[in-house]
């Protein structure tokens, strides 16, 4: 069953979004949504067209994979809600995928001919910030996270401080992970420690907007722009590895992971903090 697992993958954290089909770990197709209309208008029709093109009925889908963030509010809500409704309606499994890991999984080559290295992936978090997470990347292999989750930082700090950040040495995100996903974790940990003194490369859609904020020669540390955008194919690849390990999510519990609170929520928290301080 696992070898023939059929996955429908959705990616709506990016401005455009995409849909992909995957069987047995192989990507059958990855289709971008129309740019003229919002993802809420184009996602469902694109899913239907893609399934029809390959002769899949909705009930043929074994698992739905969806990028859960970090990302923007509207895009994430549309993608996650659609994935949950589809999975529930046809009785499929569901996998929520970190959008940053999905990007890292699609990196086909590193700068300067490097065979492997540390890549810091960033997604725009608005107001001059980026949501970033580091991965150890070896092309044609699954990326391994060096941070247990993303962090939000200003883009200037992201570029300036990333190389000076030290690994905490705990690597709980690796040690606690299932062995099917992180083989030879002790070897990986040694590689990751040694990479602290090496170049850190940058990747992600936020580079399109903020590439001039890093100073001179920073672009020599940019991964090829062909790998910056999150794709449904990347979501599918991550989901396939999790499906092999029977690592699925609860369709009712899966939620979007926003890169930051909405402006109104942030103002409310500030007012609450001010009120608490007065008391």
DRENKE-152054 format. One line per field, with one value per residue (C-alpha): residue number from 1; chain; y, x, z. Coordinates in Angstrom, 3 decimals, always signed. Layout:
BEGIN
fimi = (NUM:...)
zati = (A:...)
v = (Y:...)
u = (X:...)
w = (Z:...)
% end
This chain:
BEGIN
fimi = (1:2:3:4:5:6:7:8:9:10:11:12:13:14:15:16:17:18:19:20:21:22:23:24:25:26:27:28:29:30:31:32:33:34:35:36:37:38:39:40:41:42:43:44:45:46:47:48:49:50:51:52:53:54:55:56:57:58:59:60:61:62:63:64:65:66:67:68:69:70:71:72:73:74:75:76:77:78:79:80:81:82:83:84:85:86:87:88:89:90:91:92:93:94:95:96:97:98:99:100:101:102:103:104:105:106:107:108:109:110:111:112:113:114:115:116:117:118:119:120:121:122:123:124:125:126:127:128:129:130:131:132:133:134:135:136:137:138:139:140:141:142:143:144:145:146:147:148:149:150:151:152:153:154:155:156:157:158:159:160:161:162:163:164:165:166:167:168:169:170:171:172:173:174:175:176:177:178:179:180:181:182:183:184:185:186:187:188:189:190:191:192:193:194:195:196:197:198:199:200:201:202:203:204:205:206:207:208:209:210:211:212:213:214:215:216:217:218:219:220:221:222:223:224:225:226:227:228:229:230:231:232:233:234:235:236:237:238:239:240:241:242:243:244:245:246:247:248:249:250:251:252:253:254:255:256:257:258:259:260:261:262:263:264:265:266:267:268:269:270:271:272:273:274:275:276:277:278:279)
zati = (A:A:A:A:A:A:A:A:A:A:A:A:A:A:A:A:A:A:A:A:A:A:A:A:A:A:A:A:A:A:A:A:A:A:A:A:A:A:A:A:A:A:A:A:A:A:A:A:A:A:A:A:A:A:A:A:A:A:A:A:A:A:A:A:A:A:A:A:A:A:A:A:A:A:A:A:A:A:A:A:A:A:A:A:A:A:A:A:A:A:A:A:A:A:A:A:A:A:A:A:A:A:A:A:A:A:A:A:A:A:A:A:A:A:A:A:A:A:A:A:A:A:A:A:A:A:A:A:A:A:A:A:A:A:A:A:A:A:A:A:A:A:A:A:A:A:A:A:A:A:A:A:A:A:A:A:A:A:A:A:A:A:A:A:A:A:A:A:A:A:A:A:A:A:A:A:A:A:A:A:A:A:A:A:A:A:A:A:A:A:A:A:A:A:A:A:A:A:A:A:A:A:A:A:A:A:A:A:A:A:A:A:A:A:A:A:A:A:A:A:A:A:A:A:A:A:A:A:A:A:A:A:A:A:A:A:A:A:A:A:A:A:A:A:A:A:A:A:A:A:A:A:A:A:A:A:A:A:A:A:A:A:A:A:A:A:A:A:A:A:A:A:A:A:A:A:A:A:A)
v = (+0.000:+2.487:+1.965:+2.894:+5.659:+8.450:+11.936:+15.180:+18.094:+21.729:+24.779:+28.165:+30.019:+31.544:+34.399:+32.049:+28.585:+25.163:+21.653:+18.401:+14.674:+12.092:+8.295:+6.140:+9.148:+10.218:+13.547:+13.066:+16.743:+20.117:+22.829:+26.513:+28.283:+31.100:+34.399:+36.547:+35.275:+34.621:+31.106:+30.829:+31.058:+28.853:+26.111:+23.847:+24.044:+23.325:+20.287:+18.966:+19.596:+17.952:+14.849:+14.521:+14.878:+11.826:+9.820:+10.046:+10.131:+12.052:+8.726:+7.504:+9.963:+8.154:+11.234:+14.991:+17.015:+20.727:+23.451:+24.696:+27.622:+29.767:+32.098:+34.705:+34.546:+34.252:+31.802:+29.458:+29.448:+28.597:+25.772:+24.164:+24.408:+22.881:+20.050:+19.228:+19.219:+17.083:+14.561:+14.279:+13.919:+11.054:+9.424:+10.232:+10.708:+14.200:+15.553:+19.127:+20.189:+22.965:+25.322:+26.026:+22.303:+21.964:+24.642:+23.001:+19.639:+21.069:+22.576:+20.867:+22.465:+24.747:+27.748:+27.457:+23.790:+22.756:+19.173:+19.877:+22.643:+24.748:+26.623:+29.211:+29.361:+32.487:+33.443:+37.051:+37.792:+41.401:+44.647:+44.026:+40.600:+37.052:+33.684:+31.594:+28.092:+26.346:+22.974:+20.728:+20.167:+17.461:+17.455:+14.386:+13.681:+14.783:+18.102:+17.837:+20.663:+22.394:+24.360:+22.729:+25.445:+28.702:+32.073:+35.560:+38.139:+41.310:+40.676:+42.755:+40.648:+37.477:+38.290:+39.834:+37.346:+33.984:+33.010:+33.969:+31.852:+28.822:+25.490:+24.752:+21.223:+19.599:+18.783:+17.599:+17.955:+15.215:+12.979:+12.809:+12.214:+8.807:+6.754:+6.214:+9.944:+10.716:+7.844:+8.043:+11.001:+10.887:+11.248:+14.115:+15.870:+15.793:+17.231:+19.976:+20.953:+21.220:+23.322:+26.143:+27.375:+27.129:+29.286:+29.599:+29.867:+31.631:+30.524:+31.424:+33.761:+36.591:+37.063:+38.447:+41.364:+41.848:+40.789:+44.296:+44.383:+42.121:+44.330:+43.643:+40.115:+38.631:+37.245:+34.884:+33.054:+32.814:+29.430:+29.521:+31.526:+28.539:+26.951:+29.929:+29.482:+26.896:+24.340:+21.635:+19.202:+20.016:+19.567:+16.170:+15.017:+15.842:+14.213:+11.054:+10.612:+11.051:+8.648:+5.995:+6.302:+6.275:+9.813:+11.395:+14.237:+14.429:+15.970:+17.801:+19.090:+20.402:+24.223:+26.965:+28.200:+31.958:+33.701:+36.359:+37.624:+39.839:+43.571:+43.835:+40.930:+42.480:+45.794:+43.979:+42.186:+45.478:+47.123:+44.136:+44.370:+48.105:+47.549:+44.845:+47.144:+49.884:+47.454)
u = (+0.000:+2.690:+4.616:+1.503:+0.334:-1.382:-0.838:-2.592:-0.379:-1.432:+0.782:-0.845:+1.715:+3.256:+1.616:+0.624:+0.214:+0.281:-1.174:+0.764:+0.100:+2.551:+2.578:+5.159:+7.365:+7.404:+5.886:+3.373:+2.632:+2.904:+0.552:+0.611:-2.626:-3.750:-2.169:-5.097:-7.368:-6.956:-6.197:-9.676:-11.145:-8.656:-7.624:-10.689:-11.020:-7.309:-7.551:-10.469:-8.708:-5.493:-7.235:-9.255:-6.167:-4.569:-7.766:-7.997:-11.326:-11.303:-11.661:-8.410:-6.412:-4.848:-3.344:-3.661:-0.519:-0.720:+1.765:+0.648:+3.086:+4.677:+2.980:+0.305:-3.154:-5.442:-3.372:-2.826:-6.470:-7.579:-5.057:-5.525:-9.333:-9.459:-7.100:-9.100:-12.441:-11.101:-9.432:-12.526:-14.879:-12.972:-11.564:-7.937:-5.021:-3.621:-0.076:+0.686:+4.044:+6.388:+6.617:+10.288:+11.108:+9.212:+11.449:+14.598:+13.534:+13.533:+17.040:+18.859:+22.293:+24.241:+26.415:+30.122:+29.822:+29.307:+28.046:+26.316:+25.916:+23.734:+20.879:+18.775:+15.334:+13.222:+9.621:+8.412:+6.766:+5.827:+7.009:+10.632:+10.765:+11.291:+10.305:+13.485:+14.734:+18.055:+18.553:+21.463:+21.039:+22.506:+20.999:+18.844:+18.518:+15.940:+16.859:+17.535:+16.394:+18.985:+16.308:+13.310:+11.024:+11.139:+11.971:+10.895:+13.653:+14.290:+15.682:+18.781:+19.513:+18.839:+21.612:+23.983:+23.708:+23.024:+26.655:+27.439:+24.694:+26.011:+24.269:+23.055:+24.452:+21.224:+19.699:+16.515:+14.671:+16.903:+17.333:+13.615:+12.635:+11.679:+14.602:+12.980:+13.178:+16.560:+18.891:+22.418:+21.451:+24.719:+26.681:+24.421:+24.957:+28.715:+28.286:+26.022:+28.456:+31.319:+29.187:+29.037:+32.399:+31.376:+29.252:+25.563:+23.566:+20.228:+17.066:+13.382:+10.855:+11.740:+14.984:+12.996:+11.890:+14.874:+17.913:+19.443:+19.390:+22.363:+25.208:+27.922:+28.611:+25.679:+24.225:+27.177:+25.559:+22.138:+20.920:+19.864:+16.629:+14.980:+14.681:+13.382:+9.624:+7.643:+5.961:+3.349:+5.980:+8.167:+5.190:+4.525:+8.142:+8.129:+4.726:+5.881:+8.769:+6.391:+3.869:+6.580:+6.980:+3.168:+3.504:+0.121:-1.763:-5.239:-7.568:-9.431:-6.357:-4.277:-4.103:-2.340:+0.957:+1.075:+4.421:+3.097:-0.065:-2.391:-1.881:-5.106:-4.028:-0.604:-2.215:-4.567:-1.646:+0.249:-2.759:-3.157:+0.514:+0.190:-2.888:-1.121:+1.838:-0.445:-2.068)
w = (+0.000:+0.967:-2.269:-4.265:-1.923:-3.861:-2.455:-3.355:-2.255:-1.798:-1.366:-0.731:+1.392:-1.742:-3.649:-6.465:-4.964:-6.601:-6.647:-7.127:-7.424:-6.116:-6.317:-4.590:-3.920:-7.585:-8.620:-11.446:-11.936:-10.225:-11.470:-10.547:-9.736:-11.994:-11.004:-12.133:-9.352:-5.641:-4.428:-2.863:-6.364:-8.184:-5.749:-5.919:-9.748:-10.154:-7.864:-9.931:-13.259:-12.061:-10.723:-13.940:-16.128:-14.472:-14.166:-10.377:-8.607:-5.311:-3.476:-5.074:-2.940:+0.023:+1.698:+1.389:+2.103:+2.789:+3.674:+7.099:+7.330:+8.412:+5.969:+5.331:+6.863:+3.850:+1.821:+4.757:+5.787:+2.247:+1.829:+5.235:+5.163:+1.682:+2.652:+5.781:+3.968:+1.128:+3.463:+5.662:+2.677:+1.023:+4.160:+3.279:+5.679:+6.097:+6.532:+7.567:+6.134:+7.273:+4.281:+5.041:+5.005:+1.721:+0.190:+1.543:+0.110:-3.427:-3.377:-6.228:-5.879:-3.571:-4.473:-5.196:-6.129:-2.505:-2.153:+1.167:+3.699:+5.970:+4.324:+6.115:+4.515:+4.934:+4.186:+4.325:+7.679:+6.760:+8.382:+7.447:+9.094:+7.879:+9.345:+9.068:+9.817:+9.121:+7.454:+6.611:+2.881:+0.689:-2.817:-3.559:+0.170:+2.728:+4.415:+8.128:+10.446:+12.577:+14.459:+16.115:+14.680:+12.778:+14.342:+13.258:+12.893:+10.955:+7.489:+8.250:+11.331:+9.367:+6.917:+9.468:+12.312:+10.691:+10.262:+13.855:+15.362:+17.171:+17.312:+20.818:+20.725:+21.896:+18.507:+20.184:+16.880:+15.479:+18.516:+19.207:+15.572:+14.262:+12.969:+9.581:+8.904:+10.438:+9.694:+11.108:+13.288:+15.243:+12.008:+11.011:+14.332:+13.830:+10.326:+11.625:+14.381:+11.923:+9.570:+12.136:+10.863:+7.205:+4.916:+5.610:+2.413:+2.044:+0.271:+0.168:-1.443:+0.947:-1.002:-3.928:-1.780:+0.506:-1.525:-1.357:+2.457:+3.008:+1.858:-0.698:-1.921:+0.014:-3.208:-3.529:-0.586:-2.244:-3.439:-7.109:-7.458:-9.162:-5.700:-3.703:-4.005:-2.047:-4.303:-3.938:-5.248:-2.251:+0.059:-1.535:-1.103:+2.613:+3.042:+1.287:+3.712:+6.631:+5.107:+4.855:+8.624:+9.138:+10.511:+9.782:+11.445:+12.960:+10.384:+13.151:+14.979:+12.084:+12.069:+10.095:+11.523:+11.011:+10.861:+13.238:+14.898:+12.895:+13.417:+15.438:+17.649:+18.233:+19.223:+21.588:+23.257:+23.584:+25.237:+27.533:+28.525:+29.150:+31.291:+33.294:+33.864:+35.240:+37.631)
% end
